[in-house]
Amino acid sequence: MRLTEEAVDVVTRHAVAEYPAECCGIVTGTTDVQSVHRCKNMQDKLHAKDPESHPRTSREAYAMDRDEAERIMRDAAITGEKVIAFYHSHIDCDAYFSRMDKDVQTVFGEPEFPDALHIVVAVYANQVREIKGYLWDGGKQDFVAIPVT
């Protein structure tokens, strides 16, 4: 499944709007009609509550609100849509898929949505410099880069 041009535009605008914090969200829909759901990055709240367990701030990490994410996924299922993609931004660094990204997107070593695209948007000084997509490769047991057009 490919993202529509409109969905990519909304994702990149969200990344710029949240700078210098990482943004996060979910894309649901079909091949032709897609909805971008901006999610709240809970990382600063977690960091303030327990900096030892959550040493990173929203500039270096994101924590999607699980209740919000589950509502988005449930609503998509009810209307017959699919979870097409998850996205987040990186601040003043490249759009790589980090070990932390992999840990966030997998449960017991497998992604909950193995067919979903994972988009990382690199934002430097309020400007998108790079967008990369990653898909789960079951044989490699890892996410592999794919072009985002």
C-alpha positions as a printed NumPy array, in Angstrom:
array([[  0.   ,   0.   ,   0.   ],
       [  1.301,   3.43 ,  -0.92 ],
       [  0.595,   6.679,   0.812],
       [ -1.3  ,   9.268,  -1.147],
       [  0.408,  12.56 ,  -1.922],
       [ -2.089,  14.266,   0.381],
       [ -1.239,  11.937,   3.271],
       [  2.5  ,  12.546,   2.834],
       [  1.831,  16.29 ,   2.788],
       [ -0.155,  16.139,   6.055],
       [  2.526,  14.003,   7.726],
       [  5.324,  16.379,   6.724],
       [  3.35 ,  19.441,   7.862],
       [  2.754,  17.725,  11.211],
       [  6.485,  17.032,  11.576],
       [  7.363,  20.68 ,  10.909],
       [  4.608,  21.971,  13.207],
       [  5.872,  19.916,  16.159],
       [  9.552,  20.818,  15.703],
       [ 11.664,  20.748,  17.9  ],
       [  9.65 ,  17.867,  19.336],
       [  9.143,  14.568,  17.558],
       [  5.68 ,  14.091,  16.122],
       [  3.846,  10.789,  15.824],
       [  0.706,   9.495,  14.224],
       [ -1.176,   6.837,  12.296],
       [ -2.47 ,   6.704,   8.717],
       [ -5.642,   4.708,   8.09 ],
       [ -7.813,   4.164,   5.056],
       [ -7.753,   2.477,   1.691],
       [ -5.619,   2.719,  -1.418],
       [ -7.404,   5.874,  -2.568],
       [ -8.762,   7.522,   0.579],
       [ -6.45 ,   7.942,   3.531],
       [ -6.752,   9.756,   6.853],
       [ -3.787,  11.017,   8.849],
       [ -4.358,  10.934,  12.592],
       [ -2.02 ,  13.171,  14.555],
       [ -1.274,  11.598,  17.915],
       [ -0.031,  13.259,  21.052],
       [  3.609,  12.626,  21.912],
       [  3.52 ,  11.661,  25.597],
       [  7.321,  11.544,  25.965],
       [  7.72 ,  14.824,  27.883],
       [  4.987,  13.803,  30.309],
       [  6.666,  10.426,  30.898],
       [ 10.07 ,  12.09 ,  31.283],
       [  8.742,  14.609,  33.834],
       [  7.035,  11.865,  35.837],
       [  9.981,   9.428,  35.857],
       [ 13.195,  10.739,  34.251],
       [ 15.146,   7.672,  35.305],
       [ 12.892,   5.26 ,  33.403],
       [ 12.277,   7.774,  30.59 ],
       [ 15.546,   9.713,  30.188],
       [ 14.697,  11.103,  26.746],
       [ 12.495,  14.116,  26.03 ],
       [ 10.268,  14.656,  23.011],
       [ 13.28 ,  16.046,  21.152],
       [ 14.859,  12.566,  21.134],
       [ 11.893,  10.201,  21.382],
       [  8.174,   9.742,  21.102],
       [  5.609,   7.797,  23.068],
       [  2.269,   7.523,  21.35 ],
       [ -0.727,   7.656,  23.682],
       [ -1.817,   4.   ,  23.647],
       [ -5.497,   4.79 ,  24.364],
       [ -5.577,   7.271,  21.491],
       [ -3.845,   4.798,  19.151],
       [ -6.2  ,   1.974,  20.087],
       [ -9.229,   4.223,  19.434],
       [ -7.877,   5.127,  15.972],
       [ -7.216,   1.467,  15.13 ],
       [-10.616,   0.35 ,  16.464],
       [-12.449,   3.06 ,  14.509],
       [-10.583,   2.046,  11.339],
       [-11.564,  -1.597,  11.811],
       [-15.212,  -0.667,  12.379],
       [-15.352,   1.298,   9.106],
       [-13.498,  -1.377,   7.117],
       [-10.296,   0.638,   6.777],
       [ -6.76 ,  -0.602,   7.336],
       [ -3.917,   0.736,   9.408],
       [ -1.702,   1.78 ,   6.514],
       [  1.194,   3.445,   8.293],
       [  2.708,   4.694,  11.506],
       [  4.879,   7.772,  11.406],
       [  7.156,   9.877,  13.548],
       [  9.834,  12.486,  13.067],
       [ 13.491,  12.772,  13.983],
       [ 14.82 ,  16.123,  15.098],
       [ 18.039,  17.44 ,  13.536],
       [ 19.157,  13.957,  12.515],
       [ 18.555,  11.553,   9.637],
       [ 15.44 ,   9.466,   8.97 ],
       [ 16.866,   6.14 ,  10.119],
       [ 14.923,   3.377,  11.882],
       [ 16.576,   3.15 ,  15.281],
       [ 16.738,   0.271,  17.71 ],
       [ 14.293,   2.234,  19.864],
       [ 11.913,   2.581,  16.878],
       [ 12.032,  -1.166,  16.383],
       [ 11.377,  -1.804,  20.072],
       [  8.388,   0.569,  20.052],
       [  6.867,  -1.081,  16.973],
       [  7.293,  -4.716,  17.972],
       [  5.757,  -6.912,  20.639],
       [  7.634, -10.108,  21.444],
       [  9.852,  -9.441,  18.414],
       [  7.029,  -9.027,  15.879],
       [  5.087,  -5.942,  14.782],
       [  1.399,  -5.775,  15.661],
       [  0.716,  -4.615,  12.082],
       [  3.332,  -6.411,   9.946],
       [  2.01 ,  -4.962,   6.662],
       [  1.988,  -1.345,   7.856],
       [  4.487,   1.126,   6.496],
       [  6.634,   2.987,   9.017],
       [  7.54 ,   6.515,   7.998],
       [ 10.373,   8.536,   9.544],
       [ 10.61 ,  12.242,   8.688],
       [ 13.918,  14.048,   9.32 ],
       [ 13.346,  17.678,  10.282],
       [ 16.273,  20.086,  10.505],
       [ 15.686,  23.697,  11.582],
       [ 11.96 ,  23.522,  10.817],
       [ 12.471,  22.012,   7.365],
       [ 11.9  ,  18.46 ,   6.156],
       [ 15.184,  17.167,   4.816],
       [ 14.371,  13.488,   4.31 ],
       [ 11.491,  11.001,   4.426],
       [ 12.107,   7.275,   4.576],
       [  9.776,   4.315,   4.724],
       [ 10.358,   0.994,   6.431],
       [  8.526,  -2.311,   6.076],
       [  8.759,  -5.419,   8.206],
       [ 10.745,  -8.277,   6.649],
       [  9.724, -11.483,   8.412],
       [ 12.697, -13.405,   7.042],
       [ 15.186, -10.873,   8.391],
       [ 13.078, -10.202,  11.483],
       [ 13.74 ,  -6.513,  10.989],
       [ 12.452,  -3.385,   9.285],
       [ 13.994,  -2.651,   5.883],
       [ 14.117,   0.683,   4.07 ],
       [ 11.893,   1.287,   1.057],
       [ 11.533,   4.423,  -1.089],
       [  8.785,   6.899,  -0.239],
       [  7.516,   8.819,  -3.245]])
